[in-house]
Amino acid sequence: MSAYIAPSQIAQRQLDYFSGKHVVVAGEIEDLFPVELAKHCESVTVFTTNYGYHRQLASYDQITTVFGAEFNQPVQADMILLYWPKAKAEAEFLLTMLLCKLGINTEIIAVGENRSGIKSIEKMFKPFGPINKFDSARRCSFYWGKCTEPPLNFSIQDWFKEYTVNYKNQQLIIKSLPGVFSHGQFDVGSHLLLDSLPSLSGKVLDFGCGAGVIGCVLASINPSIELEMCDINALAVESSMATLAANNLKGAVFASDIYSNTSKDYQFIISNPPFHAGLDTHYMATETLLANAPDYLNTRGQLFIVANSFLKYQPIIQNAFANCETINKTNKFAIYHAKK
């Protein structure tokens, strides 16, 4: 059994493409293939928007890792290895940003599962140069191309989508970058969660803040709270910061791998936690969030979360807090509440 995800396995079959190259790796990567790749090329720089993955790679001196919403560090590179992300718009965002930075004659290798929609790179890459499929295996595709017409410019501001949310006579502007949860709409689960909350005070954490909808509603209807918002994804952090600014609201927004960068004295932890990572479903981060929540709440702190009704989160909360109440429910969502 390979330690690598399927897209890495197909890249591993084609190591000759990387020989002598300075490679920037980006996209939906979840394994340590860049560490092996460094043995077969001149240098590897990983650009990731995932803070957890950035932390995982930090101990490997043979590669350089860059975490953020935008790749603006100096780099020597002549090849991009793009792991196709689940959001097509995010793939376009990454391609445009990296090609604009690296310029003409940059080679591109794109790998991804066929179900991820990687075939759309054929049309997406056309303005930049030729690209063709050279391998397929394990329901994945391997594309190689070359940039002959780089994008003229890249500004992250051009990639924000903007929409409005109306909640309890408050109209809020939401700004979100490609691939960020709640991209272009008010999530039904978040709405139900907000409907179920009491008035808040003290220090409040919006965990997994996405585009910042929940945190900004909380700050607008509870102006005295000390709001913190965190997410593992740099594009979400950037989106939430932009959403706060667009509504003249205050809050601290930061990247965190579950509780890695949070405080330990919240009055409220409030979350519409994600349960998707890449194309597959993962529950581990949310289960850790729930199981360890009491350690990050003050003596009378409270947890409120919304979850799909089929998810078995109630026993985890009950075990952590010795109490768990279902305070609202629809045929799709449940709102759970626990007190320390």
C-alpha positions as CSV (number, residue, x, y, z in Angstrom):
1,M,0.0,0.0,0.0
2,S,1.5,3.3,-1.1
3,A,1.9,6.1,1.4
4,Y,1.0,8.5,-1.3
5,I,-2.4,9.7,-2.6
6,A,-3.3,8.6,-6.1
7,P,-2.3,11.9,-7.8
8,S,1.1,11.6,-6.2
9,Q,1.4,8.0,-7.4
10,I,0.9,9.1,-11.0
11,A,3.5,11.9,-10.6
12,Q,5.9,9.3,-9.1
13,R,5.6,7.3,-12.3
14,Q,6.8,10.3,-14.3
15,L,9.8,11.5,-12.3
16,D,11.9,12.1,-15.5
17,Y,9.7,15.2,-16.1
18,F,11.1,16.8,-12.9
19,S,14.8,16.1,-13.5
20,G,16.9,19.3,-13.2
21,K,13.8,21.5,-12.5
22,H,13.1,24.0,-9.7
23,V,9.5,23.0,-8.8
24,V,6.7,24.9,-7.1
25,V,4.1,22.5,-5.8
26,A,0.6,23.8,-5.1
27,G,-3.1,22.7,-4.8
28,E,-4.9,19.9,-3.1
29,I,-1.8,18.0,-1.8
30,E,-2.1,15.8,1.3
31,D,1.1,13.7,1.5
32,L,4.9,13.9,1.7
33,F,5.6,13.3,-2.0
34,P,7.3,16.8,-2.3
35,V,10.0,15.4,0.1
36,E,10.7,12.5,-2.3
37,L,10.5,14.9,-5.3
38,A,13.3,17.0,-3.8
39,K,15.6,14.0,-4.4
40,H,14.9,14.0,-8.2
41,C,15.0,17.8,-9.0
42,E,17.0,20.8,-8.2
43,S,14.6,22.4,-5.6
44,V,11.1,22.1,-4.3
45,T,9.0,24.9,-2.9
46,V,5.5,24.0,-1.6
47,F,2.9,26.8,-1.7
48,T,-0.1,25.7,0.5
49,T,-3.2,27.4,1.7
50,N,-3.6,24.7,4.3
51,Y,-2.1,25.6,7.6
52,G,-2.1,22.0,8.9
53,Y,-0.1,20.8,5.8
54,H,2.3,23.7,6.3
55,R,3.0,22.6,9.9
56,Q,3.4,19.0,8.7
57,L,6.1,20.0,6.2
58,A,7.9,22.4,8.6
59,S,10.4,19.9,9.8
60,Y,11.7,18.9,6.3
61,D,14.7,21.1,5.6
62,Q,15.1,19.8,2.0
63,I,12.0,21.7,0.9
64,T,10.8,25.3,1.3
65,T,7.2,25.8,2.4
66,V,5.2,29.0,1.9
67,F,1.8,29.3,3.6
68,G,-0.7,32.1,2.7
69,A,-3.5,33.2,0.4
70,E,-1.0,34.7,-2.0
71,F,2.4,33.5,-3.2
72,N,4.4,36.7,-3.1
73,Q,7.9,35.5,-1.9
74,P,10.9,35.5,-4.2
75,V,11.5,32.1,-5.8
76,Q,13.6,30.5,-8.4
77,A,11.3,28.1,-10.3
78,D,10.7,26.9,-13.8
79,M,8.0,24.3,-13.2
80,I,4.6,24.1,-11.4
81,L,3.2,20.8,-10.1
82,L,-0.5,21.5,-9.5
83,Y,-2.6,19.1,-7.5
84,W,-6.1,19.8,-8.9
85,P,-8.3,21.3,-6.2
86,K,-12.0,20.4,-5.8
87,A,-13.1,23.9,-6.7
88,K,-12.4,24.8,-10.4
89,A,-12.3,28.5,-9.6
90,E,-9.5,27.8,-7.1
91,A,-7.5,25.9,-9.8
92,E,-7.9,29.0,-12.0
93,F,-6.8,31.3,-9.2
94,L,-3.7,29.3,-8.4
95,L,-2.7,28.9,-12.1
96,T,-3.1,32.6,-12.8
97,M,-1.2,33.6,-9.7
98,L,1.7,31.2,-10.2
99,L,2.0,31.8,-14.0
100,C,2.0,35.5,-13.5
101,K,4.8,35.2,-10.9
102,L,7.0,32.7,-12.8
103,G,6.3,33.9,-16.4
104,I,7.1,32.7,-19.8
105,N,8.5,29.2,-20.5
106,T,7.3,27.9,-17.1
107,E,6.4,24.2,-17.4
108,I,3.2,23.0,-15.8
109,I,2.3,19.5,-14.6
110,A,-1.2,19.0,-13.3
111,V,-2.3,15.8,-11.6
112,G,-5.7,14.9,-10.1
113,E,-8.4,12.4,-9.8
114,N,-10.7,12.3,-12.9
115,R,-13.7,12.9,-10.7
116,S,-12.2,16.2,-9.5
117,G,-12.7,17.7,-12.9
118,I,-9.1,17.9,-13.9
119,K,-10.1,17.5,-17.6
120,S,-11.2,21.2,-17.5
121,I,-7.5,22.2,-17.4
122,E,-7.4,21.6,-21.2
123,K,-9.7,24.6,-21.7
124,M,-8.5,26.6,-18.7
125,F,-4.9,26.5,-19.8
126,K,-5.5,27.4,-23.5
127,P,-4.9,31.2,-23.1
128,F,-1.5,30.4,-21.5
129,G,-0.1,27.8,-23.9
130,P,-0.3,24.1,-25.0
131,I,-1.2,21.3,-22.5
132,N,-1.8,17.6,-23.1
133,K,-2.5,14.5,-21.1
134,F,0.5,12.2,-21.0
135,D,-0.5,9.5,-18.5
136,S,-3.5,8.1,-16.7
137,A,-3.6,5.5,-13.9
138,R,-5.6,4.9,-10.7
139,R,-8.5,7.0,-12.1
140,C,-6.1,10.0,-12.2
141,S,-4.7,12.0,-15.1
142,F,-1.2,13.5,-15.6
143,Y,-1.0,16.6,-17.8
144,W,2.1,18.5,-19.0
145,G,2.1,21.9,-20.6
146,K,4.2,25.0,-21.1
147,C,3.4,28.7,-20.6
148,T,4.0,30.7,-23.7
149,E,1.6,33.6,-22.9
150,P,1.7,34.4,-19.2
151,P,-1.1,36.4,-17.6
152,L,-0.5,40.1,-17.7
153,N,-1.2,40.7,-14.0
154,F,-2.6,39.2,-10.9
155,S,-4.4,41.0,-8.1
156,I,-6.0,39.0,-5.3
157,Q,-8.6,41.7,-5.0
158,D,-10.0,40.7,-8.4
159,W,-10.8,37.2,-7.2
160,F,-13.2,38.1,-4.4
161,K,-16.9,37.4,-4.9
162,E,-19.2,39.6,-3.0
163,Y,-22.7,39.0,-1.8
164,T,-25.0,40.3,0.9
165,V,-26.6,38.5,3.8
166,N,-29.6,39.8,5.6
167,Y,-30.1,38.7,9.2
168,K,-32.3,40.4,11.8
169,N,-32.4,43.7,10.1
170,Q,-28.7,43.6,9.6
171,Q,-27.4,43.7,6.0
172,L,-23.8,42.4,5.7
173,I,-21.4,42.3,2.8
174,I,-19.7,39.0,2.5
175,K,-16.4,38.7,0.6
176,S,-15.0,35.3,-0.4
177,L,-12.2,33.9,-2.4
178,P,-12.4,30.8,-4.6
179,G,-12.8,27.5,-2.8
180,V,-13.9,29.1,0.5
181,F,-17.0,27.6,2.2
182,S,-20.2,29.7,1.8
183,H,-18.8,31.0,-1.5
184,G,-21.7,33.1,-2.8
185,Q,-24.6,32.1,-0.5
186,F,-25.8,32.1,3.1
187,D,-25.5,28.5,4.3
188,V,-28.7,27.1,5.7
189,G,-26.9,25.4,8.6
190,S,-25.2,28.6,9.6
191,H,-28.6,30.4,9.6
192,L,-30.1,27.8,11.9
193,L,-27.1,28.1,14.2
194,L,-27.5,31.8,14.5
195,D,-31.2,31.5,15.1
196,S,-30.5,29.2,18.0
197,L,-27.9,31.4,19.9
198,P,-28.6,33.4,23.0
199,S,-27.2,37.0,23.3
200,L,-23.4,36.7,23.7
201,S,-20.8,38.4,25.8
202,G,-17.1,38.1,26.5
203,K,-14.6,36.3,24.3
204,V,-16.1,34.4,21.4
205,L,-14.4,32.1,18.9
206,D,-15.9,31.4,15.5
207,F,-14.1,28.2,14.6
208,G,-13.8,27.3,10.9
209,C,-14.9,30.8,9.9
210,G,-14.9,30.4,6.2
211,A,-15.9,33.6,4.5
212,G,-16.8,35.1,7.9
213,V,-20.6,35.0,7.8
214,I,-21.1,33.7,11.3
215,G,-18.5,35.8,13.0
216,C,-19.7,39.0,11.3
217,V,-23.3,38.4,12.2
218,L,-22.2,37.7,15.8
219,A,-20.2,40.9,16.0
220,S,-23.0,43.0,14.4
221,I,-25.8,41.8,16.8
222,N,-23.5,41.5,19.9
223,P,-21.2,44.6,19.5
224,S,-19.6,44.2,22.9
225,I,-18.1,40.7,22.3
226,E,-14.3,40.2,21.8
227,L,-14.5,38.2,18.5
228,E,-11.8,35.8,17.3
229,M,-12.2,33.8,14.1
230,C,-9.9,31.0,12.9
231,D,-9.7,28.6,9.9
232,I,-7.1,26.1,8.6
233,N,-7.4,27.6,5.2
234,A,-5.5,30.8,4.3
235,L,-8.1,31.8,1.6
236,A,-10.8,31.6,4.3
237,V,-8.7,33.8,6.7
238,E,-8.2,36.3,4.0
239,S,-11.9,36.2,3.1
240,S,-13.0,36.7,6.8
241,M,-10.6,39.6,7.2
242,A,-12.1,41.2,4.0
243,T,-15.6,40.6,5.3
244,L,-14.9,42.2,8.6
245,A,-13.4,45.2,6.9
246,A,-16.3,45.6,4.4
247,N,-18.7,45.9,7.4
248,N,-16.5,48.0,9.6
249,L,-16.5,45.3,12.2
250,K,-13.6,44.3,14.6
251,G,-12.2,40.9,15.2
252,A,-8.9,38.9,15.2
253,V,-8.7,36.5,12.3
254,F,-5.9,33.9,12.2
255,A,-4.9,30.5,10.8
256,S,-5.1,27.6,13.2
257,D,-4.8,23.8,12.9
258,I,-7.7,23.0,15.2
259,Y,-6.6,24.6,18.5
260,S,-2.9,25.1,17.5
261,N,-3.0,28.9,17.6
262,T,-6.1,29.7,19.7
263,S,-6.5,31.0,23.2
264,K,-7.8,28.9,26.2
265,D,-10.3,31.3,27.8
266,Y,-13.3,31.6,25.5
267,Q,-16.7,32.2,26.9
268,F,-18.2,30.8,23.7
269,I,-16.9,28.5,21.0
270,I,-19.3,28.6,18.0
271,S,-18.9,26.6,14.9
272,N,-20.4,25.3,11.7
273,P,-17.5,22.8,11.4
274,P,-16.4,21.5,8.0
275,F,-16.4,17.8,7.3
276,H,-15.0,17.7,3.9
277,A,-11.3,17.8,3.0
278,G,-10.5,17.6,-0.7
279,L,-12.9,15.2,-2.4
280,D,-13.4,12.9,0.5
281,T,-15.1,13.2,3.9
282,H,-13.1,13.6,7.0
283,Y,-14.5,14.0,10.6
284,M,-11.3,13.8,12.6
285,A,-10.7,17.6,12.9
286,T,-14.3,18.2,14.1
287,E,-14.1,15.3,16.5
288,T,-10.9,16.8,18.0
289,L,-12.6,20.2,18.1
290,L,-15.5,18.8,20.2
291,A,-13.5,16.4,22.4
292,N,-11.0,19.1,23.5
293,A,-13.3,22.1,23.6
294,P,-13.5,22.2,27.4
295,D,-9.8,22.9,27.6
296,Y,-10.3,26.1,25.6
297,L,-13.3,27.5,27.4
298,N,-13.3,29.5,30.6
299,T,-14.9,28.1,33.8
300,R,-18.5,28.7,32.6
301,G,-17.8,28.5,28.8
302,Q,-20.3,27.2,26.3
303,L,-20.1,25.3,23.0
304,F,-22.7,25.7,20.2
305,I,-22.3,23.8,16.9
306,V,-24.4,23.0,13.9
307,A,-24.0,19.6,12.2
308,N,-25.7,17.4,9.7
309,S,-28.2,15.3,11.6
310,F,-26.6,12.0,10.5
311,L,-23.2,12.8,12.1
312,K,-22.6,11.2,15.5
313,Y,-21.2,14.2,17.3
314,Q,-23.6,14.1,20.3
315,P,-21.8,11.3,22.1
316,I,-18.4,13.0,21.7
317,I,-19.8,16.3,23.2
318,Q,-21.5,14.3,26.0
319,N,-18.3,12.6,26.8
320,A,-16.3,15.8,26.8
321,F,-18.7,18.0,28.8
322,A,-20.9,15.4,30.6
323,N,-23.8,17.2,29.0
324,C,-25.1,17.8,25.5
325,E,-28.4,19.3,24.5
326,T,-30.1,19.4,21.1
327,I,-31.6,22.9,21.1
328,N,-32.8,23.0,17.5
329,K,-33.3,20.5,14.7
330,T,-34.5,20.2,11.1
331,N,-34.6,17.1,8.9
332,K,-31.1,18.0,7.8
333,F,-29.4,19.8,10.7
334,A,-29.1,19.7,14.5
335,I,-27.8,22.4,16.8
336,Y,-25.9,21.0,19.8
337,H,-25.2,23.0,23.0
338,A,-22.9,22.1,25.9
339,K,-21.8,23.9,29.1
340,K,-18.5,23.5,30.9
